[in-house]
Amino acid sequence: MRIDVFTIFPDLVGHYAGGSLLGRARAEGIVDLRVHDLRSAATDPRRSVDDAPFGGGAGMVLAPGPIFGAVEGADPPRPLLLLGPGGRRFDQQMARRLAEGAGAPSEGFSLLCGRYEGVDQRVVDHLVDDELSIGDYVLAGGEVAALVVIEAVTRLLPGVLGNEASAAEESFAEGLLEYPQYTRPASFRGWEVPEVLRQGDHGRVRRWRRAMALRRTLERRPDLLEASGGLSDEDRRLLEELGPAEG
């Protein structure tokens, strides 16, 4: 999969994407990440990419010239997605759609990082295909948001995770938060790993994990269950078997 990023801080994106999971995916040829400096398409000696807004107001606005020049020069994969507060909320379902595209996996997509007071509206109207937001808060620019999108999508691609089942069992994969995880030692400072996880009964473990995921979601993110149609009869029975929460 090819992913292109357009930014005025290419080193910020490239440095992060060179390590850990993203770095391995790039080294193994699963992801072709290309980072483009918007300043490379600026035409003035100062390589300016922004200017004051028409009508006055605080801050600066990313100008259309360098953005159009950089994107048209790179001929990136589509869709081209602008990262900013006015975009549609990015979530696990959207990550999966970007990973799959029209096929499995898709050929790729591109990200445009907003900055300052935003980008010239003509970029929105005539260049980008859609807008994305990672949450209802303000960041200095879209670079961190771009990395969130890239990592969320990349880990869904075949061959990226060491255990392919991991992506299917994580939070939000089925509209639920993930169940609690434990590792050795079985007893730590008097706190015990639940007995069901130490008995080797895989059927019981699966039911316990499902019940704990349901409980966590009900307590912390009931909106996720509402969006998926609520609890099934089987889910209600699992919660009854689990009993009341401790503490």
Secondary structure as a PSIPRED ss2 file (coil, helix, strand):
# PSIPRED VFORMAT (PSIPRED V4.0)

   1 M C   1.000  0.000  0.000
   2 R E   0.000  0.000  1.000
   3 I E   0.000  0.000  1.000
   4 D E   0.000  0.000  1.000
   5 V E   0.000  0.000  1.000
   6 F E   0.000  0.000  1.000
   7 T E   0.000  0.000  1.000
   8 I C   1.000  0.000  0.000
   9 F C   1.000  0.000  0.000
  10 P H   0.000  1.000  0.000
  11 D H   0.000  1.000  0.000
  12 L H   0.000  1.000  0.000
  13 V H   0.000  1.000  0.000
  14 G H   0.000  1.000  0.000
  15 H H   0.000  1.000  0.000
  16 Y H   0.000  1.000  0.000
  17 A C   1.000  0.000  0.000
  18 G C   1.000  0.000  0.000
  19 G C   1.000  0.000  0.000
  20 S H   0.000  1.000  0.000
  21 L H   0.000  1.000  0.000
  22 L H   0.000  1.000  0.000
  23 G H   0.000  1.000  0.000
  24 R H   0.000  1.000  0.000
  25 A H   0.000  1.000  0.000
  26 R H   0.000  1.000  0.000
  27 A H   0.000  1.000  0.000
  28 E C   1.000  0.000  0.000
  29 G C   1.000  0.000  0.000
  30 I C   1.000  0.000  0.000
  31 V C   1.000  0.000  0.000
  32 D E   0.000  0.000  1.000
  33 L E   0.000  0.000  1.000
  34 R E   0.000  0.000  1.000
  35 V E   0.000  0.000  1.000
  36 H E   0.000  0.000  1.000
  37 D E   0.000  0.000  1.000
  38 L H   0.000  1.000  0.000
  39 R H   0.000  1.000  0.000
  40 S H   0.000  1.000  0.000
  41 A H   0.000  1.000  0.000
  42 A C   1.000  0.000  0.000
  43 T C   1.000  0.000  0.000
  44 D C   1.000  0.000  0.000
  45 P C   1.000  0.000  0.000
  46 R C   1.000  0.000  0.000
  47 R C   1.000  0.000  0.000
  48 S C   1.000  0.000  0.000
  49 V C   1.000  0.000  0.000
  50 D E   0.000  0.000  1.000
  51 D E   0.000  0.000  1.000
  52 A C   1.000  0.000  0.000
  53 P C   1.000  0.000  0.000
  54 F C   1.000  0.000  0.000
  55 G C   1.000  0.000  0.000
  56 G C   1.000  0.000  0.000
  57 G C   1.000  0.000  0.000
  58 A C   1.000  0.000  0.000
  59 G C   1.000  0.000  0.000
  60 M C   1.000  0.000  0.000
  61 V E   0.000  0.000  1.000
  62 L E   0.000  0.000  1.000
  63 A C   1.000  0.000  0.000
  64 P H   0.000  1.000  0.000
  65 G H   0.000  1.000  0.000
  66 P H   0.000  1.000  0.000
  67 I H   0.000  1.000  0.000
  68 F H   0.000  1.000  0.000
  69 G H   0.000  1.000  0.000
  70 A H   0.000  1.000  0.000
  71 V H   0.000  1.000  0.000
  72 E H   0.000  1.000  0.000
  73 G H   0.000  1.000  0.000
  74 A H   0.000  1.000  0.000
  75 D C   1.000  0.000  0.000
  76 P C   1.000  0.000  0.000
  77 P C   1.000  0.000  0.000
  78 R C   1.000  0.000  0.000
  79 P C   1.000  0.000  0.000
  80 L E   0.000  0.000  1.000
  81 L E   0.000  0.000  1.000
  82 L E   0.000  0.000  1.000
  83 L E   0.000  0.000  1.000
  84 G E   0.000  0.000  1.000
  85 P E   0.000  0.000  1.000
  86 G E   0.000  0.000  1.000
  87 G E   0.000  0.000  1.000
  88 R E   0.000  0.000  1.000
  89 R E   0.000  0.000  1.000
  90 F C   1.000  0.000  0.000
  91 D C   1.000  0.000  0.000
  92 Q H   0.000  1.000  0.000
  93 Q H   0.000  1.000  0.000
  94 M H   0.000  1.000  0.000
  95 A H   0.000  1.000  0.000
  96 R H   0.000  1.000  0.000
  97 R H   0.000  1.000  0.000
  98 L H   0.000  1.000  0.000
  99 A H   0.000  1.000  0.000
 100 E H   0.000  1.000  0.000
 101 G C   1.000  0.000  0.000
 102 A C   1.000  0.000  0.000
 103 G C   1.000  0.000  0.000
 104 A C   1.000  0.000  0.000
 105 P C   1.000  0.000  0.000
 106 S C   1.000  0.000  0.000
 107 E C   1.000  0.000  0.000
 108 G E   0.000  0.000  1.000
 109 F E   0.000  0.000  1.000
 110 S E   0.000  0.000  1.000
 111 L E   0.000  0.000  1.000
 112 L E   0.000  0.000  1.000
 113 C E   0.000  0.000  1.000
 114 G C   1.000  0.000  0.000
 115 R E   0.000  0.000  1.000
 116 Y C   1.000  0.000  0.000
 117 E C   1.000  0.000  0.000
 118 G C   1.000  0.000  0.000
 119 V E   0.000  0.000  1.000
 120 D C   1.000  0.000  0.000
 121 Q H   0.000  1.000  0.000
 122 R H   0.000  1.000  0.000
 123 V H   0.000  1.000  0.000
 124 V H   0.000  1.000  0.000
 125 D H   0.000  1.000  0.000
 126 H H   0.000  1.000  0.000
 127 L C   1.000  0.000  0.000
 128 V C   1.000  0.000  0.000
 129 D C   1.000  0.000  0.000
 130 D E   0.000  0.000  1.000
 131 E E   0.000  0.000  1.000
 132 L E   0.000  0.000  1.000
 133 S E   0.000  0.000  1.000
 134 I C   1.000  0.000  0.000
 135 G C   1.000  0.000  0.000
 136 D C   1.000  0.000  0.000
 137 Y C   1.000  0.000  0.000
 138 V C   1.000  0.000  0.000
 139 L C   1.000  0.000  0.000
 140 A C   1.000  0.000  0.000
 141 G E   0.000  0.000  1.000
 142 G C   1.000  0.000  0.000
 143 E H   0.000  1.000  0.000
 144 V H   0.000  1.000  0.000
 145 A H   0.000  1.000  0.000
 146 A H   0.000  1.000  0.000
 147 L H   0.000  1.000  0.000
 148 V H   0.000  1.000  0.000
 149 V H   0.000  1.000  0.000
 150 I H   0.000  1.000  0.000
 151 E H   0.000  1.000  0.000
 152 A H   0.000  1.000  0.000
 153 V H   0.000  1.000  0.000
 154 T H   0.000  1.000  0.000
 155 R C   1.000  0.000  0.000
 156 L C   1.000  0.000  0.000
 157 L C   1.000  0.000  0.000
 158 P C   1.000  0.000  0.000
 159 G C   1.000  0.000  0.000
 160 V C   1.000  0.000  0.000
 161 L C   1.000  0.000  0.000
 162 G C   1.000  0.000  0.000
 163 N C   1.000  0.000  0.000
 164 E C   1.000  0.000  0.000
 165 A H   0.000  1.000  0.000
 166 S H   0.000  1.000  0.000
 167 A H   0.000  1.000  0.000
 168 A H   0.000  1.000  0.000
 169 E H   0.000  1.000  0.000
 170 E C   1.000  0.000  0.000
 171 S C   1.000  0.000  0.000
 172 F C   1.000  0.000  0.000
 173 A C   1.000  0.000  0.000
 174 E C   1.000  0.000  0.000
 175 G C   1.000  0.000  0.000
 176 L C   1.000  0.000  0.000
 177 L C   1.000  0.000  0.000
 178 E C   1.000  0.000  0.000
 179 Y C   1.000  0.000  0.000
 180 P C   1.000  0.000  0.000
 181 Q C   1.000  0.000  0.000
 182 Y C   1.000  0.000  0.000
 183 T C   1.000  0.000  0.000
 184 R C   1.000  0.000  0.000
 185 P C   1.000  0.000  0.000
 186 A C   1.000  0.000  0.000
 187 S E   0.000  0.000  1.000
 188 F E   0.000  0.000  1.000
 189 R C   1.000  0.000  0.000
 190 G C   1.000  0.000  0.000
 191 W E   0.000  0.000  1.000
 192 E E   0.000  0.000  1.000
 193 V C   1.000  0.000  0.000
 194 P C   1.000  0.000  0.000
 195 E H   0.000  1.000  0.000
 196 V H   0.000  1.000  0.000
 197 L H   0.000  1.000  0.000
 198 R H   0.000  1.000  0.000
 199 Q C   1.000  0.000  0.000
 200 G C   1.000  0.000  0.000
 201 D C   1.000  0.000  0.000
 202 H H   0.000  1.000  0.000
 203 G H   0.000  1.000  0.000
 204 R H   0.000  1.000  0.000
 205 V H   0.000  1.000  0.000
 206 R H   0.000  1.000  0.000
 207 R H   0.000  1.000  0.000
 208 W H   0.000  1.000  0.000
 209 R H   0.000  1.000  0.000
 210 R H   0.000  1.000  0.000
 211 A H   0.000  1.000  0.000
 212 M H   0.000  1.000  0.000
 213 A H   0.000  1.000  0.000
 214 L H   0.000  1.000  0.000
 215 R H   0.000  1.000  0.000
 216 R H   0.000  1.000  0.000
 217 T H   0.000  1.000  0.000
 218 L H   0.000  1.000  0.000
 219 E H   0.000  1.000  0.000
 220 R H   0.000  1.000  0.000
 221 R C   1.000  0.000  0.000
 222 P H   0.000  1.000  0.000
 223 D H   0.000  1.000  0.000
 224 L H   0.000  1.000  0.000
 225 L H   0.000  1.000  0.000
 226 E H   0.000  1.000  0.000
 227 A H   0.000  1.000  0.000
 228 S C   1.000  0.000  0.000
 229 G C   1.000  0.000  0.000
 230 G C   1.000  0.000  0.000
 231 L C   1.000  0.000  0.000
 232 S C   1.000  0.000  0.000
 233 D H   0.000  1.000  0.000
 234 E H   0.000  1.000  0.000
 235 D H   0.000  1.000  0.000
 236 R H   0.000  1.000  0.000
 237 R H   0.000  1.000  0.000
 238 L H   0.000  1.000  0.000
 239 L H   0.000  1.000  0.000
 240 E H   0.000  1.000  0.000
 241 E H   0.000  1.000  0.000
 242 L H   0.000  1.000  0.000
 243 G C   1.000  0.000  0.000
 244 P C   1.000  0.000  0.000
 245 A C   1.000  0.000  0.000
 246 E C   1.000  0.000  0.000
 247 G C   1.000  0.000  0.000
